[in-house]
């Protein structure tokens, strides 16, 4: 038996505190060893190498458990305490050298004209397929990845994937793509990715039908899309690898060469002296624009003339994949790619962002996502659906801020013309001034659009008849192109739209409901309800089916507005009160959106009697008198909501930095495979976030102690390895009801729907702090729990009331609309103090 401990005088221990025994194997031989959990891993490997009398030097070996998890200084104590069987195997750096050797040998054979690349002749290498398998198996280990990149493995791998004829296929291709996917998690190695490589991956996404190939290929393109061009370009210094982190070995040592320089720097500087013909300005330049331009070039020009281009073909395949496969991970990756394109295109202010939105709308992406909602609650696809809702909110906000300019926008011109024709606004009454021409365009009705015609629809107010073509530019000033789209949809889908306009014209002027103005008001109310202006700051906490059908929902709300106007016998001065009535009804009807159908919503808006609605809202209407709906208050509330979100985000992260105690949890959900089994003897787990906010350290305890420091916790969990958070997955390890799922339990999910850690929170506030904190750190979506939403709402409302005390307390009148003067004619002026 090999007794392994540090070469210090042994301390007598009692039987109760005796060091556990581990079985260590090496090439079929076994030796029981008593391992000191505080010993250095390098020292343990050296002793075991001597005990087995290995031919290899101990520096080329390492220890792994039966599941091939590398034994490091952090997880050594848990391996010892759990009596894991360990095996002495080649180290990650050695494995990387073997993989690179195999790639080089196969590349040489392929270059010499031999098409067989699976059986390299070198005795130091292994078959290519096995090498690629080991690559995807060990690529997440930093020692392996760094050695692989320093020896040119990344460049070789990219060359293999660039080959179309005689290249990798089947599982070998899947292993290679998994390797690339793992390398992209590091901050180096990106410079070897060429346009040819990107084109090859994009073609795989269109032509391949193998899920094990599509999953990593989708993840690779998604990673390239979200990579910031500004960040990557800043790393193009003369050393070429400014972004490469110094690798830390499992033994806590930084790799250095014999001259004392870091291994990465010296090796790269040597390789940097070689002739590199690539343009340094194009290396590491990724992001939405570059990937989108490559997507455009997928189809040859000869094929694009048949009515389909590369962008439409590519996203048509991706969108179809949302319902054409039962592979939930592939569905999540596909929707995640669409979300990443929408997110990066918007953040980069790309000129191609409107085109992407138009293509996705043409492919009915919202319909596919809506179909996923009933079956994807509480699984790996749910976070992506919530993220898509936030992306669509940004699309709505983008459309809302886009001005209506029919002279330069063909689509806007067509919608305005069809509005004019469906409303039959060209008929002139006696005394109408036909010379007042709007935009001056003549539609199929051969009638010019006039201000008097738009006035019938309530789009042109009194005093604007002589505004000329500027009148059409101002009709949708507050709601932009989104308001035009919604009114156009209403006109196209409303029965007898012309009769509705004529019905208003038959009433006295003061009793007519301005349909156009009411439509714009409904758009603003819905945008405020869904917090469209804040869509980029957080994701919704529940599915919002009606949001994804915004124009249809607007039609329903506008019909409700017209009904309330008619049944209440309102007049023009009553417009704000009707608007507030509609706002209150929306807030009430959509408060439980996740549990309602379109039938329920139509019942609320179209069948509820006016008396019932009036009695329910009268008290609130008299109390606020519409003040809270004024634009100044709405803008202030939105600003305070964003500030509340940022404040609560930092509070959540602050709680994670302080650390927290959890119960170890057992997974009761059948579709989750747990990597870490709970220990009934040590039922408590303590978690703490690292100061750099990239790693969560944790450990197991039998009882509570004073909060441990980050360095004393043995286990590590990288934020980058977290794919999602799954709530309600199990129960505490010592629960009296082991078959019941705890509402406070959650699992941290990694790749392949595998749980990295299962926890049961002590209380609901702790659950919200950590789950939302992790979502904020991941950077996708943000906080989504009901507790966080309630806190943000409370903070915003309290801050709003405090701000209003300074105004209303002094009797200051809050303006309904701010009036802006004309622009100065010159710069010859100063601001008065």
C-alpha positions, 0 to 999 in steps of 0.5 A: 500500500502506498501512503501518500502525504506531504514530506512533513512529520506525520500527525497522529490521528484517531480512527475516527479521523483516519485518512480514507483509502483510494484505489489507484490503477495504471494499465490494469494494475491496482495499488491501494493508496492512503492520500492526504487531501491537503497534499499537492497533486503533482507530488501525489502523481510523482509518488504513484509514478514511482510506485508503478515504476512507469516508463513515462516521466511523472510530469507527463502523467495525471490522475483522473477518476472513473468518469475521466474528470481531471483531479485538481487541487480543488476537487482532490479532497472530495475525491479522497472523501468519496473513496473514488477510484483513480487512474494514472493516465497521460496528462492533458498536455500529453494528450494534446501533443498526441492529438496534434501529432495525429492531425499532422500525420493525417494532414501530410497523408492527405497532402501527398494524395492519399485519401485515407486519413483515418490510419496515420502511420506514425507510431506516436500518433493515434487514429484520426477519429480517436484523436478527434474524440479525445479532442472534444473530450478534453478540450474544456481543460485549460492545460489541454486547450493551451497546449493544443493551440500552441502546437498549431492544433487549431490551424490544422483542425480548421484546415481539415474542416475547410475541406469539402471533398474528402474531408471529415464526415459523420462522428469525426466531423461532430468531434471536430466541431465540438473541439472548435466549440470548446476552443472558442470559450477561450480568449485565443485561437480565434485568428485561425478562423477564416472566411472559408471555415465560416462558409463551411460551417454555414453550409453544414447548418443548411445541408446536414441532418445529423443532430450531433453535427448541427448542435456544435455547428450552431453553437459556433456560429452563435459564438461568432455572432455575439463576439464584439468586433470592438473587443476582438479588434483591440486584441490585435496588438503586435504580440497577437495574443493580448487576450490569452489568459495565462494558463493555470495547471491543475497544480496551481502553477503557471506554465513557463518556458526555460527562460522564465517567460510564459509558455504562450508568449514565447511560443507565439512570438516564435510562430509570429516570425513566420510569414503570415499573409493574412490582413491583420485588420481582418484577424479576429474581426467577428460579430453580426456584420461579418457573419451576416455578410457570409450568410448572404454569399451562401447561394451563388448568383445564378441561384439567387435569381430564382427568387431566394437569397442566402439569408432567406434560405439560411434562416428558413432552415433554422426556423423550420428546425424549431418544430421539425425536430424533437431534439430540445438542445438543437431547438434551443441552439437554433432559437439561441442563434436567432436571438444572438443575431437579433441582439448583436445586430441591434447592439452594433447598430448594423445597417443589415438589422432591418433586413434581418427583421424583415426576413424573420417576419417573412418566415413567420418566426413568431408563429413558430415560437408561439407553438413552442410555448405550450410544450417548453415550460421549465425545460432547456428551451424556455430561457430562449423563448423568454429571450426571444420575447425581449428581442421582439420587444426591441424590434417593436421599439426599433419600429416605434422609433422609426419615422414614417417617410413615405417618400423614401420608404416603399413599404410605408408608401404602400401601407399608406396607399392601402389605408387610403383605399380601404377607408375609401377616403378619396370621396369628397364632400361639398366644400372640400378643398381638393387642392390640399394635397398630402404626399402627392402620390396617386394610387390605383384609385387615381385619387390624390391623398389629401389632409381632408381625407386623413381627417376623416380617419382622425389622423389629421387634426384641425389646423393641419389641413394646409400642412402639405406633404409634411402632414403625412410625416407627422401623422405617426410622430409618436408611434412611428412605423409601428403605429402605421403597421398596426393601423394598417393591420386593423384596416386589412382585418376589420370587417367594413372598415369603410363603414366604421369611418362613415359611422363616425362621420355621421355623428356630430363633430364633437362626438366623433372618435378619431380612429387614427389617434385612438390607434396610436394611443392603443399602441402607446398603452400596449408598449407601456404595459409590456415595457417595450422601451426597457426590453433590452435591459431584462427578459420577461419572467413568463411567456407572453403569447399576446406580445408575439401577436402585437398587431392582433392584440392592438386590433382587439384593444382598438375595438375595445377603445371604439366600443367604450367611446360609443357606449360612454357617449364620449366627446373629444375632451373625454379622450384622456379618460377613455384612454385611461379606462382602456389602460386599466382594462389592459392591466387587468386582463393581461395580468395573468397572460400565461393562463389565458387564451385568445378566447378569454381575452376576446371575452374580456375586451368585447363582451364585458359590459361598459357598466361593469368596467365603469363601476370597477374603474371609477374610483381609480379614474377619479383618484388619478384623473389620468395624471399617471398616464401623461407622457412626462410621468411615463418617461420618468417611470421608464427611467426609474424602472431601468435604474431599479433594474441596474440597482437590483442587478448589483444587489443580486451579484453582491449577495453572490459575492457574500456567499450563501448556504444551500441544502444539497438537492436530489434531482427528481426530474427524469430528463436531467442527469446530475454530475454531482451526487449529494452526500447525505453526511454533508447535506449543506453546500456553501457557494460564493462568487469570485471577485472577478465574477467569472467563477462560483466556488462551492463546497459541502459541509456537515454543519454550518460554520462561519462563512468560508472564504473563496479560496477555502472552497474546493470546487469550482464552477465557471459561469461560462459553462452554465447554459441555463437555470432550471427551477423546481427540479428536486428536493433536499437530500434529507427531506422527509418527502423525497418524492415531492419536488421543492418549489425552492429547488433549482439546477444549474444546467450545462451542455447536453441538459446535464446538471452541474449542481443541484441546490435547494434554497433556504427561502424564496428571496435567496432563490431569486437572488442566486438564479437571477444573479446567475442570469445577469452574469451570463448576459443573456436576458437578465432577471426573470423571477417574480420576486425581482419583477416585484422589487423593480416595480416597487422601487420604481413606484416609490421613486416616482412618488418621491419625485412627484412630491417635489412637483405636486406638493408645490401645485405645479401642473404636469404638462400633457405634452412638451412643446418644442420651439423652432430651431435657431437660424444660426449659431450666433446665440448663448444660453441664458443662465 
